[in-house]
Amino acid sequence: MEVVGVSTGVMKPLLSKLTKLLEKEYVKFKGVRKQIKFLRDELTTMGATLEMLADAEHLNPETRLWRDRIRELAYDLEDCIDAFVVRVDSGHDGQTGFKKYFRKLKRLKARHEIANQIEQLKAAVMEASERHKRYKYVGIPSNSSGVDPRLSALYVEIDELVGIDGPMKHIIQWLSTENKASSAQLKVLSIVGCGGLGKTTLANQVYKNVKGQYSCGAFVSVSQNPDVKKILRDISKEVGILNNILDHDEKQLIDELRKHLREKRYLIVIDDIWDAKPWETIKLALVNKNCESRVITTTRSTAVASCLSSLDGNVYQMKSLSFVDSKKLLLKRAFGSENLCCTHLGSVPDEILRKCDGLPLAIITISSLLADKHAKCEWDRVLHDIGSTLAKNPCAEKMTAILSMSYFHIPHHLRTCLLYLSVFPEDFEIKKQRLINRWIAEGFVHEEAGRTKYEMGEGYFNDLINRSMIQPVGVKYGQAEACRVHDIILDYIKCKAVEENFVTSLDAIEHVYSSGYKVRRICVRNHAEENVAIWADPILSHVRSITMFCRKTIKTSLLRSTAFRVLDLGDCLYMDNNHIANIEKFFHLKYLSLRSHSITKLPEKIGELQYLQTLDVRFTSIKELPSTITKLQRLAHLYVDGKVRFPDGMIRQMHGLEELREYGVQSYEQGKTLEEFSKLNNLRTLNLRWDFDSFFGTEGRREVEDCHGYVGTLLSSSNLYNLYITDFSSGDNRYPLSLDSWHPASSCSLRKLCIKNCIIYKVPNWMGSLGNLVVLKLNGVLCLRPEDVEILGAIPSLFSLKLVTVGGTKGRIIIHGRNGFRSLKYFSLCIVFCGTALDFQVGSMPKLEHVKLKFGVHKRECLNGASSLGVQNLSSLSKVQVKIYGDCIPDDKYDPTEDENDGAIKWVASAINGAVVTHPNRPTVTFKTKLVEVCEHFEYAMRMCNHLLGGLLTEWFKIWQTEKEQTELEQTDGLNRRITDEEEQTGEGEGEEEADIEEERYL
């Protein structure tokens, strides 16, 4: 597993490159091969030492200096090797005559140059090796600081705490019996959250508050390298075992504890568990004898929390302090009173609290810096330090120690990925896609058989979230689309990145001047004209990555470094074609992002960037890609706007392509190109944008059907994981999508299928056999039939289902317990027109946790007899969101007591709310409304669609109408009885989510 650690720099990838270089024919020149072998062997030994040093939090100055020197040598050597390989491997196949002769001369010159450079680097490596032997840098200092930084949390007075009453009440309520039969069993509650959030304080206060209700109890802390025997001894002493257990082994301690706890009601708190492995031993000592015993654990990892609470327990996600409580804590700690008036400080206290984001440890640390300081200038200085140099302040030592515990516990490769986030500004929403592609370009993501690098990067991303090091943003289908870094954690990793010469900010470049090292990665947040001269400085001649967050940028012609791997200018809005005119000179470039409307074309020489893996030119004015794009055989991720034209024959030549967003189909020729995608074996994600406004008449309809069919061909012969299709055609040119014509392979690997704004007759039978499908979104189903529900329920791995439909057959959509949906956890249904009843019956969707419903209600008849919709039958439900379209006051202004039109909205809201209140899970429920004055039922919808589709639905609509008339009288009688018997109640709720953009567009 070749991964990059921070302290090891590029050592492991470098060793891999040296090994591969030895296999090349062209290194057999004047001892070059021998020199490279020497370097590889010497650096392998050094790399092993560096790996040990990477786990040492405190190094003596001599050791640190040696480590830094080796890291910089590794960077220089990799640059040298990469430059050599590019020069001798550049594509000149098929050359003859003078061109071939000059190519040999070029190679000969490159060999001479690399021989000289390797000789110099070898001398530097030998010097470092001798220095290592001379000074014997073998002692690895301990990470222990002598005093546990968590200790103070155990002795804080209750009157010093703020915002703890609510969480304490919640946990104490959980500890109680609640008159449930299962409460007599041993239960485990795991409190999870990032370091400094107050987990230990909360657990300790709960323990102090209720331990008198138990026969015995214990509160023990676990270190990062736990001694399980010591933990068992500590528990034994605290629960009252008086025997001499000092010499007992683990089995004897477990036996002693089981004997002592057998008939007792006990409460044990195990604080700060870092790994689930010690728990597997500890829990053997915890007897479950129906005595209502309880165990509370705290951890920073959600994965560990889930494992700990698997023994009939629960996970309590620790929340940040509210803004009100945060301000109370700050003023109380800084001035001794939470009621002190400090208007002279203006908005500074609020800005400080915004950066602390409810993290108690951060607020306490900052308040200690501001203790009894009333001058605004002193508060301004502290505000400025947050996010940049706070971690270096001696008064912040405790906070830094807490964060260091989390940092040094994560694996080396995750530390590298975490420190890389220091290139982004405070409060910046970092898109997952952007971040992972940059990690890959930098070489931080290793390869693993059967998984793409992007999938490996997703694992790293999720792991950092699970370890509470980054905050998830935009969670959909159980996956975060982006992340943020807490300002206090960002402050810490910025300091570490500077210390490791990992990332340099242009604003703090003086540090690099003083260290004498070259800048390897640079971020620019406020670029000014006077900074132009700095780009010619030799310390920037080996920059590998540049990230700009400013309106203006510099021309690439001014950049001296040819070592660029990452050029991220996606946040520079004022760029034009001149800024990228010389882009081809960055021949190592792997990641290029441009986002400026003034960029109208890519240079033809972009084809010379043979190592380019990611190209992102969305939100530019580029209309067509250059023909040379086909030379980019390593291009894996291509992001363009849907209206960009591709060169003829390009697709079939892009064999390395893994992801394409978006490919537009505005003509039949572009539609035919869809067949070429089936030849791309590495393609995993495809985003298609359809626009059939230029297709007319019978011929146009046939061509559209052909285009639809080409997608079916693609699914039958490709390895696609994710397929997105959006129809941007105007209403008159929106042709029905017949999914029956698609025939995916039996081993279809499709995991996510999203079809938006397409008219879909019915759900095809083959969809039920998609064994790998996790996410499905169908926006535009004309009529949801019982057969469609059966097919969807048969998809075995379906986790999230989102449907937009005109209505249901005979005015009903029924979800039976026998319908399947055994894996479904998220269900969203939008019924566009009135007149359809939704009914969840007993046993339906057994794992469903979150349901989101949108439908129209003008009169009670609009629900066709439904009221509570059967939400009480969803056994795992935890969250209900309802949006009602009707003749009412929209959104938060809506008051159910002032409902018009026979109280219809009040009626349905009351029924749903009543079902939720009596639900054993007590799910949260929110209501929103939208003003739609016209009451349009399903029959109107069918006539409208029939008109749009030129009569295609006439026969189908007649059949549906006949079926409806046969049952209309029976449904009406039932509805009248339901209205008479229904007791009107008031239902209240607040909306939590904005309506989905695509659904709103469809409506």
Secondary structure, 3 states (H helix, E strand, C coil): CCCCCCCCCCHHHHHHHHHHHHCCHHHCCCCHHHHHHHHHHHHHHHHHHHHHHCCCCCCCHHHHHHHHHHHHHHHHHHHHHHHHHHHHHCCCCCCCHHHHHHHHHHHHHHHHHHHHHHHHHHHHHHHHHHHHHHHCCCCCCCCCCCCCCCHHHHCCCHHHCCCCHHHHHHHHHHHCCCCCHHHHCCEEEEEECCCCCCHHHHHHHHHHHHHHHCCEEEEEECCCCCCHHHHHHHHHHHHCCCCCCCCCCHHHHHHHHHHHHCCCCEEEEEEEECCHHHHHHHHHHCCCCCCCCEEEEEECCHHHHHHHCCCCCEEEECCCCCHHHHHHHHHHHHHCCCCCCCHHHCCHHHHHHHHHCCCHHHHHHHHHHCCCCCCHHHHHHHHHHCCCCHHHCHHHHHHHHHHHHHHHHCCHHHHHHHHHHHHCCCCCCEEHHHHHHHHHHHCCCCCECCECHHHHHHHHHHHHHHCCCCEEEEEECCEEEEEECCHHHHHHHHHHHHHCCCCEEHHHCHHHHHHCCCCCEEEECCCCHHHHHHHHCHHHCCCCEEEECCCECCCHHHCCCCCCCEEEECCCCECCHHHHCCHHHCCCCCEEEECCCCCCCCCHHHHHCCCCCEEECCCCCCCECCHHHHHCCCCCEEECCCCCECCCCHHHHCCCCCEEEEEEECCHHHHHCHHHHCCCCCCCEEEEEECCCCCCHHHHHHHHHHHHHHHHHHHHHCCCCEEEEEECCCHHHCCCECHHHCCCCCCCCCCEEEEECCCECCCCHHHHHCCCCCEEEEEEEEEECHHHHHHHHCCCCCCEEEEEEEEEHHHEEEECHHHCCCCCCEEEEEECCECCEEEECCCCCCCCCEEEEEEECCCHHHHCCCCCCCHHHCCCCCEEEEEEEECCCCHHHCCHHHCCCCCHHHHHHHHHHHHHHCCCCCCEEEEEEEECCCCCEHHHHHHHHHHHCCCCCHHHHHHHHHHHHHHHHHHHHHHHHHHHHCCCCCCCCCCCCCCCHHHHHHC
